[in-house]
Amino acid sequence: MSSFEMWMVAGMFLVTFGVRYGVLALVSKVTLPPAVLEALKFIPPAVLTAIIAPAVLQPQGQLDIRLSNAYLVAAVAAALISWRTKNLLLTIVLGMAIFLGWRWLW
């Protein structure tokens, strides 16, 4: 890694840390209303959906909702497995197995 890249990484760290630290320090000293705390519970699923949905629905950069889309098939299967079993490890293992099997079949 060149010195320029090291400085870039250090700069990105400082900016990221600086933006978040102030908010975290403030929130730790203030009591948030129950409605805000309840709303904060929706942030992780919203972020995860924003990351996963494009990868599942647009694996090649265009909308692909055909059965040949292994990402979509595996995501639907993993969602159903997760909903039925509530077991994270089983969901990951079966989801990956379905994904790899579907890619092999198509």
N, C-alpha and C positions, 0 to 999 in steps of 0.2 A: 504494500500500500504506500503510495507516495505521500509526501508531507502535505501536499494540497488536499488530498483526500482525507487525511487525518484532521486537518483544520476544518474541512467541510463537515465531517462527522461531529467534531467537537462543537461547531457552531450550531448544528441541528439539535444536538443535545441541549445546549444552553437555551435555545429558543423554546424548545418543547418543554423543558423543565421550568423555565421562567413563566411561561403562560399558565401552566397547570399549578405551580406551587402556590401562587397567590390565592387562587380560588380554593385550593385544599386547606390552606392555612386559615382563610376566612371562614369556611364552612365548619371547621373543627371548633371554632369559638362561638358560633352562632347556632341557636336552636332553630331548626327548620320546621315549618308547619307540617302537620301530617299529610296534607294534600301534596306538598312538594316531595316528601319522602316516598309517598305512594307512586307519584309520577316517575321518580328516578328508577323505579323497578323495571320500567319499560325500556330503558336505554339499552341494556345488553341485547335483548332480542331484536330491537330495531337496528342496531349496528350490525349484528350478525346477519340479519336478513338483507341489509344493504350490501354486505360483502358477498353473500352466497348467491342471491337471486341472479345477478348478472352472469356469474360463472355457470350456473345451472341452466339458465334459459338461453344464454348466448355463448356457448363454448367456442364457436368459430367467429364471433363478432356479429352474427345475425341471429334473429329469433329462430329457435329450433325446438319445436314442440312435437317432433316425431318420435316414434318408438325407437328409432335408431340412436337417439340421444341418450347415451349411457349415464351422463350426469343427471339428467332429469329423472330417468327411471330409478337410479340409485337414491336420489334425494327423496322421491316420493316413498320408496320402500323404507328408507331410514326414518322418515317422519312417521310412517305407520308403525314401524317396529318400536320407535321411541314412545309413541302414544300408548301402545299396548303393554309394553314391558316396563317402561320407566327405568331401563337399565342402560347406562351410557356406554359401557364397554361392549355389550351385546349389539347395541345400535351401530357403533363404529365398525366392529368386526363384520357384522352382516352387511352393512352398507357398503363397505369396501369390497367384500366378496361379491355382492350383487353387481357393483360397478365393474369390477374386473371380469366377471363372468359374462356380463352383457356386452362389454367391449370385445371379448373373445368371440362371442356368438355372431355379432354383427360385423 
